[in-house]
Amino acid sequence: MSMADEERKDDGFAERIWRKPEGVIEPFADTEREVLPRDAWQFILFFARQAKGPFILLLIVGGLSGAVDAALYWSLGWLIDLLEKSSPSQLLADHWQALAAFLVLVLVIRAAVMIFNAVVEQQIIVPSFYQLVRWQSFRRVIEQPYSFYQNDFAGRIATKILQGGEATGDFIVSTLQTMWSFLAFLVLAGTILVMLDPMLGVLLAVWLVAYLGAAWLLLPKLRAAGRRSADERSILNGRLVDAFTNIMAVKLFDSGHRENDYVRDGMERYLDAVKALTRSITSVRSAVAILNGFMMAGVFWLAIRGWMNGNATTGEIAAAMGLVFRLNQMSGYMMFNINGLIRSFATVQDATGTISVKPELRDKPGAKTLARVKGDLRFDNVSFHYGKPGGVIESLDLNIRPGERVALVGPSGAGKTTLVNLALRLFDIESGRILLDGTDIRDVTQASLRAQFGVVAQDPLLMHRSIRDNIAYGRPGATNEEIVEAAKRAAAHEFILGASDPKGRMGYDAHVGERGVKLSGGQRQRIAIARMMLKDAPILILDEATSALDSEVEAAIQENLARLMDGKTVVAVAHRLSTIAALDRLVVIDKGKIVEEGTHEQLIARDGLYAQLWRRQSGGFLASNLQSAE
């Protein structure tokens, strides 16, 4: 039985009733639109149209709520006049129908409107609509290319998805419910006041013009302050996440004081933005308080004068004063609500700057799905400069035959990893072609392209999930037996059986922590190797796949790695030359160009850059530049 089923089993009668409308909005519905609207208004309207039925209901119930409130104050005035004119002994006998109608208004109609409002807002809209916005936002952001994530904080992106969904829902709900309720009350209250005394209507009109004038003067500044506050909050959140994500570097370099300064600077900037926002809020509230004071004094004077002249009853005065007091209360709340609307709108604006970015790297229209390839990989006059005038990869030609095992060798920064990233289409080349089994990789879907590659990076890419989930990430749907077999082949099974986490999960169910922080470097790399073995892709990318392993463990899995590589195309990015000397061909890259090719023996005999690097290695690793190799 699922957790949701358990919760339903324990539900009381009321909870079972409230659950029924919760499925009106499908929170994980998607849209064919590739890019969400960048303009905040269009973004909000785009999502509002996806749940227009519930929002129309909210609009109706908001209007009814305002109308019922106004009718209640009018009824109270009428009741006061009735009590004043009637004999206590005959009140029930003569006016029981009217009194019953008043009770129906209070006990039935008003209660029904409030309950219906709560159901529409809290059960239909809030849980599901907010998730709908977040889900569709996530679906678009996850499709962004790798470069998108290199240029922003991961925590900042996540925050914009979460807060953008909440702000979109808050803006629509507040507008349709609170704003519309206020307008309905204002119209009905104004009608009642004009019926009592036309001068009350004139006074209300003057107050309304002054109120709108104050809003027109003060709200733009409030809106700008709200936008700045949202921006600074996002920046601060990114700094906090950056510090915690890289806590090992903070500890190793004893740089806690520097992080304090860095985060404090972000907090001070956010504090300045919040202070500017609160100053604007105080100005708005002060203006509302002054206008409301004049409004109440004017209505009080006109009502008393009407009563003194015999033109108004006690009940009418009570109704007029009650309406005005309620109107003043609502107007103050409205300014507060407008402030919330501005904050929500600013948050949506801030979020769309990230969520609604058109991906720079996309599947072309009609891109075909690539079937399992033989592994012929060719770089044809490829150039790539990361958008700069030159450098990185320059007019490079390289052909890797099916089943060939090739190592990319060269000083740090020569372009080896960049070349691999281009083959995976993590970036688009700026000129030339990359062909896989004769097909330009830009003509196939990214998903089917990357399905052809098994990758083990020097920094293993592990999720904060169970060890089982991390291994199965290479092949979703793999059986437990297949997962265990892959772990055994990667010499990981024994340490996995002894793994545990703070929540008491053991073995393959133990969670590895963020980026696998709970495991050693060698353990992380063995899990990554197990994942690659389980995927069994036709092309293997090994970026120092065994660099974090000790000699005994490396020897234990080399035989399985060799068996895995049999018949597959292998591209090994090498930093330790001792690990790749036995491969079929070594390709030496320097400054984005191929400068040498051949076997280990051929390149040593040639006595070029490779031979220099081989002789000058320090501790088994390549020199970081040519100077250190000479």
N, C-alpha and C positions, 0 to 999 in steps of 0.2 A: 504493500500500500504506500502511495506517495505521501510526501509531507502535506501537500495540498488536500489529499483525501483525508488524512488524519485531522487536519484543521476543520474540514467540513463535518467530520464525525462528531467533533466536540462543540460544534456551533449550537447556540440556543435558537429559539424561534425567531427572534429579531434578526440575528445574523443571517439565518437562512433566507429571510425575506430580502434583506439588503444585498445579498449575493446575486439575486436574479438579474438585476439590470447591469451588472458589471461587465457583461460580454457584449454590450451594444457596440462599443468601439473595439476593433481588432488592433491590439497594440503593436503587432508585428506585421501589419500590412505594409506592402512596399509599393513603389511607384516606378514607372518606366523612365521617369525623368532622370537623366544622367547627372546633371548638376543642379543643386538646389538654388533657388533665387538668391542673388547677392544682396539686393535691396531688402532692408529689414521689413518694410511694409509688405512687399511681395512675398517674403518668406513667411510672415505671419498669416497672410491671406491664403497662401498655398496650403498650409496645414489646416487652417480653419475650414476650407472647402472639403477636406477629407472627413470632417466630422460635423457637417453642416446641420444634420438633424438634431443632435444633442444641443448644439449652440443655438438653434432656433428655439428649442424648448427653454433654454436658459434665458433667452431674450424675452420670451413670453412671461416666464415666471418672475423675472426681474421687474417687468412692467406691472404685473399683478401685485407684487410686494409693495411697490411705491404707492399704487392706487389704494390698496387695503390700508396702509398706514394713514394716508390722507383721509380716507373715509372714517377711520377710527376716531381721529380728532374731531371731525365734523359730528360724528355720532355722540361723542362725549359732550359737546356743546348742546346738542339737542336734548341729551339726557339731563343736563343741568337745568335747562328751561322746563323740562317736564317735571322734574322734582320741585322746582320753585312754584309751579302753577298747581300742582296736584295736592290733594289731601292725603296724608300718610295712610289713613285707614282705607282709602279707596284706590290707592295707586295700583295695586296688583289686580284688583277687579276691573278697573277701567283701562289699564294699559298693559295687560300681561302679554298681548301679542307683540307690541313694540319692544318690551323688555326682552322677550324671547328672541326677537330678531337681533337685538344687540348682543345677546349671549351667543347666538349662532355666528355672528361676525367675529367675535373674540375667540370662541372655543373651537369652532369648526373651520370657517373660511380662512382666518389668519393662520391657524395651526396647520391646515392642509397646505396652504401656500408655502409656509416655512419648511414643512417636511418635504414637499415636492422639490423645493429649491435645493435642500440638502442632498436628496437622492440624485438629482441631475448633476449637481456640482461634484459631490464627494464620491458617489458610487459609479457614475457613468464617465465623467470627464477627467477628474484629477488622476486616478490611477492609470488609466489606459492612454489618454491623449498625450500626457507628458512623456510616456514611454514610446509612443508612436513617433514623436519628434526626435527623441534620442536615437531610436532604432534606425530611422531613415538617415539621420545625420551620421551615425556610425558607419552605415553601409556605404556612404559616399566617401567618408574620410579613409576607410580601410582600403579603398581602391586607389588612393593617391600613390604616386611613385615613391621610391626609397628616398629620393632627394628632398621630398616634402618633409619627411621626418628628420632629416639632417639639419633643417633650418629652423626647427622649433623645439621647445621642451615637450617631452611626452606628457608630463603632468598638465601642462598648459592646454594641450590639445584635448585631453580627457575632460578637464574642467569646462572647456567651452561646450563640449557635447552635453555634459550633465546640466550645466547652468543654462545653456541655450534652450534645452527642452523645457526646463522649469519656467524660464522667463517668458517663453512663447505662450505657454498655458496660462500663466498668471496674467499676462497682458490681455488675452482674449476674455478670460473669465471676469476680470475686474471691469473691463469695458462693457461687456454685455450684462453683467449682473449689477454691480454697484453703480456705474455711470447711468445705465438705463433706468434703474430703480429711482435714482435721484431725479432724473429728468421727468419720469412719470409722476413722482410726488410733486415736483415743482409745478408742472402743468395743472394738476388737479388742485393743489393748494392755491395757486394763483387764481384759478377759476372761482374757488370758494371765497377768497378774499375780495375779489371784484364784486361778487354777489352781495357781500356784506357791506362794502363801501368802495366805490370806484377809486377813491383816493388811496386806499390800501393797495389796489392794483398798480396805481401810478408809482407809489413808493417801492413796490416790489420790482417794477420795471427799472427804476433808477438804480436800485441796489444791484440788480442783475447786470446792468450795463457796467457799473463800477467794478463788479466782481470779475466780469470778463475782461475789462480793461487791465485790472491788476494781473490777471492770469497772462494776458498778452505781453505785458511788460516784464513780468518776473519769470515766467516758465522757460523761455529760451535759455536764460542764464542757468536755470536749474537743470535743464536738459544737457547743456554743455558740461556742467559740473558732474552730472550723473555719468556721462560718457567717459570723462576723465577718470572718475572713480573706478569704473568697470575696467578700464585699461590698466590702471595701476594695480588693481587687485589681481588681474591675470598675470602681470609681470611678477608680483610678489609670490604668487602661487608657484610660478615656474622656478623662482630662486629657491624656494623651500624644497621643492621636489628635487632640484638639482643637487642641493646639499645632502639630502638624505639618500638619494640614489648613489652618490659617489662618496658615501661615508667612509669607505676604506681609504680613499685618497686623503680625505680630511684627517683621519687618524694617523696615517703613515707620515704625513708631512706636518703634523701638529699644527694644522691650519684652522683650528676651531675659532681662533680670534679673527682670522680673515673672513671666515664665513659669517661670524657675528657682524662684522662691519658691512659685508655684502648684503646680508639679509636686513640689517638695520637700515641701510640706505633705502632698500625697497620698502620697508615699513614706514620710514619717514616720508617717502614720496606718496605712499598710499594714505598716510595720515594727513598730509597736506591736502590731498584731493578730497578726502572725507570732510575735512574742516571747511573747505570751500563749498562742498555740497550742503553741509549742515547750516552754513551761513545763509545760503540761498533758501533753505527750508524755513529758517527762522524769519527771514524777510517775508516769505509768503504767508506764514502763519500770523505774523504781526499785522499784515495788510488785511487778512480775513477777519482777525479779531476786531480791528477798528471798524471795518465795514459792517460787521454783524452787530456791533454795539450801536451804531447809528440806526441800523435797521430795526432793532428791537425797541429802541427809544421812540422812533417814529411811529411804529405800529401801536405801542402802548399809548402814546398821546392821542392818536387818531381814534383808537378803540374807546378810551375813557371819554373823549369829547363826544363820540357818538352815543354813549350810554347816558351822559349828562343831558344831551339834547333829546333823549328819548328815541333815538334812531337805531339803537342796538340793544339787544337783550343781554342779560348776564351770560347766558350760554353762548351767544355769538362772540362776546368778548373772550370768553374762555377758549372757544374754538380757534379764534384768530390768534390769540397769544400762544396757544399750544402748537398751532401750525408753524408760527414764526420761530418759536423756540426749537422745534424739531428741524425746521429748515436751516437754522443757524448751526445746529449740531451737525446736520448732514453736510453743510457747506464746508465746515472745518474738516470733517472726515474726508470730504471730496478732495480738498487740497492735499491732504495726506495721501489719499489714494492716487491723485495725479502724480505726486512725487514717486509713488510706487510704480505707476505706469511708466514714468520717465526712466526710472532705474531699470525696469524690465526691458523697455525698448532699447536702452543703451546696451544692456547685456546682450540682447539679440543682435544689435548692430556689431558688437564686438565679436560675437560668436560666428556670424556669417562671414566675417573676414577670413576665418579659417575653414569653416564647414563648407562654404559655398564656392571654394576655389576650383576652377576648371582644371582637371588633371593635365599635366604637361605630357604625360606618357599614357596613351590609351590604345586599346585594340582598334585597329582600323575597321570601318564598316565592312561587314562580310568576311571578317577574319575567320580562317578555317581552323578546325581542331586538328592538331598534329598527332598522328598515330605514333606508336612506339618506333623510334628511329634506330638505324644501324650505328650511328655515332660519328658520321663524317662531318667535321666541324671546320669551316673555312672562314678566315678573315680576309676580305678582299679590299685592299687599299683603304683600310679603316683609319679614320682620324677622330680624335675626341679630346677636347680641351676644357671640359667643365664650364663651357660658356666663355672662356677667356680667349685672347688672341692666338695663343699657341701653347705648346707644351703637352705633357702627359702621353698621348698616343699620336704618332705622326705617320701617316701613309703606310700602315703596317699590313703586310701580307703574311699569312700563316695558314697552312693546311694540315689538319690533324686527321689522320685516316681512321676508319672504324677499327676499334680494338687496339689502337696504338696508345702507348703510355708515354706521355710527354710531361716534362718538367719545365716550368717557367722559372728561370734563374736571373738574378740581377741585384744590384744594390737597392737598398730601401728607397722607395719613391720612383723606381724605374718604370712602373706602370703595370706590374704583374697582376695585382689584385684588381686594378681597374679593368684589365683585359677580361678577367673572369666575370666581373660585374656586367660588362657589355654583352658577353655571351649569354648571360642570364636575363638580359634586357632590363636590368635595374636602372639603366640609363639608356637613352637613345644616342646612337652614334651621330656625329655631325656630318660625316661624309663616308662614302664607301658602302660595303655590304657585309653582313655576317650571314653565312648560309649554313643550315643544318640539314644534312642529306639533300643538298641542292635547293632548299627552300629558304627564302629570305625570312629571317625570324620576325620581321615586322609584318609579315603576311599571315601570321598565325596568332592565336590567342595567347596571352601571357601565361595563363594557367596551364595550357597544354604544353607550352614551351618548357616551363619550369618543372613539369612532371617528368621530363627526360633527364633531369639532373639530380644526382644525390650529392649533397654538399656537407662536408665537415670543415668548419672554419676553425681558425686558431683560437678564437673566442667562441666556445660552443653557445648556441642560441637555445637556451632552456626557458620554459615558461614556469611561473609559480603555480605548478599543478603537480599531480602525482607523477612518480617515475614512470608508471605504466602509460599515462597520457602522453608524456614527453617522448617515449619510444614510439608509441603508436601514431604520433604526429606525422611520421613518415608514411604511414599507410593506414588511414582511418578504416575501421572495420576489421583490423587484424585480430585474430583470436589470441587468447591468453597464452596458448602454447607457442604460437609464432613469436609473440613478444618475448617470452622467456628464452626461446631458442636464440633469438637475435642477441639478447643480453649475454647469453653464455658464449656466443661466438665473439663478442666484444670484451670478454673477460670481465663482465660487470655483474654477473649473477650473484656471486658470493657477497660482494659488499652491499648489493641491493637488499639481500635477505636480512642483513643487519641494520638497515636504515630505519630511522624513526623520525617523527616530527613532534613539536610541542603539543599537538592535539591527540597524540597517542596512536596515530596511524603508522603502520609498520610495513616494511618490505616494499613491494611494488606500489602500495597505496600511499606511502610517505610522500609528502610534498617537499619540493626541493628549495623553496624560497625564491625570492625575486632574482631572476637571471641565474638560478642555481646556486645561490650564495651559501646554502647549507652543505654543499658538497665541495670536495677538494677539486683542484684544477684537473687532475687526472681522472677523477670520477665523472666530472662533467663531460670530459672529452670521450670517455668510454660510452656514456649514454648517447652522445651525439653519433658515435660510430655505430652503435646498435640501431639507432634510428635510420641511419643511411643503409645499413645492411637489410633492415626490414623493408625499406622502400624499393630496393633492388632496381634502381634506375639504370638505363643503358650508358649514361655518361657520369663519371665520378669526378667531382671537384674536391681535391684534398689540399687545404690551406694549412700545411703543417699539422696534419691530422693526429700525429702522435707526439707532438712537441711537449705536451704536459705530462707524458707518461714516463715512469722510470723504466730502466732497461729491462727488468724482469717482466713487467706487464707488457711492454712493447713487444718483446720477443714472443709472449704468449698469444698476442693477437695478430702478429705479422703473417702467420700462415693463413689465418682466416681472411685477412685483408687481401693477401695474394690470391686466394681462391675467389674472393668477391670480385677482384679486378680482372680475372680471367675472362677474356672475350668482350670486355667493356672498354670503351674509350676513357682514358684517365688523363686528367690535367692536374698536375701537382704544382702548387705554388710553394717554392722551396726557400727556406731561410737557413736550414741546416743541410749542407751539401751531402753529408754522409747518408741522409735518408733517401736521396734520389739518384745516386750514382748508378744504380742498376737498372734504371728505366730505359726505354727504347731510344728516346731522343731527348736531349737537353737543349732548350731554346734560351739563349742569353739575351736579355733585354736591358738596354741602357738608354735613358732619356726618351722613352717611348718608342724606340726602334729596336729591331732585331739586329744584333751585332755579330752573333755567332750561333751556329747550330751543329749538332752532332752528338755522338755518344760521349760518355765520360772520358774514355781513352783517347778519342780523337781530339777532344777539346784540350786535354792536358798536353797532348803532343803538339798542338797548334801554339801553345804558350801565349794565349791572348788573355782577355779579361777574365774568362772563367778560370784559367790556370792561376792567374794572380789571386783571385778570390779564394781558390782552393788552398793555395799556400798560405795566405794571410788570414784565414779565418781565426777568430779569437773565441775560444770556448765553443767551437762548433757552429757559430752563427756567421752569417755574411756581414762584411763590413758595411757600415751605413752609407758610405759613399766611396767613390773611386779613390779619393785621396788616401783613405784609410787602407786601401788595398794595395797601394804602391809603396 
